[in-house]
Amino acid sequence: MNYYVFQIKTALKDFERSKVRTFLTSLGIMIGVFSVVILIAIGIGLRNYIEGQFESLGSNLLFVVPGNVLGEDGSFEGFSPDAFMGSFDDRDVSSLERGLEGVEYIIPLYSNSVTVEQGAESESATIFAGSADVFAALSLEAEIGDVFSDSDVGKKSKVVVLGNKLATNLFSDINSAVGQNVRFSNQRYRVIGVLEEKGGGGFGGPSFDEGVYMPYTTTYSNLNPDREFQELYIGVTNEEDVDRVKEDAEEVLQRRYEDDEFSVVKQTELVNAINQIFGVINIVLVAIGSISLVVGGIGIMNIMYANVTERTKEIGIRRAIGATEKDILFQFLAESIMLSLLGGISGLLLAALVVVIVKPYFPVGLDMAAVLIAIGISSAIGIFFGVFPARRAASLTPIEAIRYE
């Protein structure tokens, strides 16, 4: 034990003599570990963010979308090419309303991108056109004014509710937005309310705060003349009935569509699919970050080779007074491993600091597996890339080493 402690102390003394070289040698590993941990933290943050958006919708919500989006194993297969063009219509809504029991609401949802104008101001926004229940389904509440009603839907009223951020950008004071008019798609609409700040729009969707909310029937005149919808939301009254309602909805839609032309998806199924996607993304992110680790390892090997050359005479003297090949091998290998660990721990601490700073604004997180992998890889790199210069140092004969100039 004393032998290994002595070798470690010797390595630390050498680091102390060459502080700048020690720092520069460890820098590559530090950047590599920092990259791996931060990339994984970002992946975790994205997953947490999207899961949080779905959880805010409640577990009683079913999504009806075009195409077969989930495979038999629950993996995400992607949206149909028609998913963003519209594949459902009023007939589907009526069929589901007649054929389903234990349902609180069925919302047809039409979405599109527009440029909203108000006076000299203009902003890009996303239309969320649905029934009056869309606000309850998306957990949206008015901060100022009110949301549109079933009566507005029936009368095809030209009224809109603005997302908080959109209203802020269009009006100098959102309190003055209600009662004002906005224009988009060559039509004028009256603002009846501004929503409370909400955040993102879920599964890679647009921000709720940058949305324009309007009755879906109002879009029939010019925005959606084909009267088609990209999605249908089904709100189930009781959570224990979700599976039954899903099966009933599939049975109703199968009267008109083939099985691969639509999907009725539970929130939990989407969350599971998201987790699988981010599992693959994390592997890719680790692979990208590991490139920096390998580059850092090569840097350690180069520095240690130069170190062996500089200390050739010292190696010869140690061999002459009794040090064995094993002693020299362990000495230089210990230095390589300690350089890697120093860089790895520094990179990990720096990444943890960044996570702490960012966490209040975005749900990033440290993954213990990522931490252990990063430290393990940095140690392995120290061993792998340190063994070559260490073997070279150990193979020098005392006479040749002492005579080296």
DAKA-V855179 format. One line per field, one symbol per residue. psi: psi as a letter, one per 20 degrees, with the letter a starting at -180 (. if undefined). burial: 1 if it has 9 or more other C-alpha atoms within 8 Angstrom, else 0. A space follows every 10 residues. Layout:
psi->???
burial->???
This chain:
psi->ghghgghghg ghhhghhmgg hgghhigghg gggggggggh hgggggghgg hhgghiiqjj pqpoqqrnhp rhjjqpirqq hihjhpirah ggggghhhiq qkphqooppp qrpropqoci qqqprppnpa riihhhhjlp qphpbrrrrh ghghjlqmqq pqqgggghhh phoihjhpir qqqqkkqpqp piqpqqpgbr jcmjrrphik qoprphhhih ghhmhilqqh qppoopgphi jggghggggh gghihhqrhj irpopqghhg gghghgghgg ghgggggghh ghggghghgg ggghghgggh kgggggghhh jiprhggggh ghhhggghgg hggghghghg ghggghghhh hplrqpphgh ghggggghgh hgggiihghg hgghipqggh ghip.
burial->0000001101 1100100000 0100111111 1111111111 1111111111 1011001011 1111111111 1001110011 0110011110 0110110011 0110111111 1001111100 0110111111 1111101001 1111111100 0110011111 1111111111 1001001100 1111000111 1111110001 1100011111 1111111111 0001001111 1111111000 1100110111 0111000000 1111111011 1111111100 1100110111 1111111111 1011100100 0111111111 0010101111 1111111111 1111111101 1100100110 0011110001 1001101111 1110111111 1111010101 11000
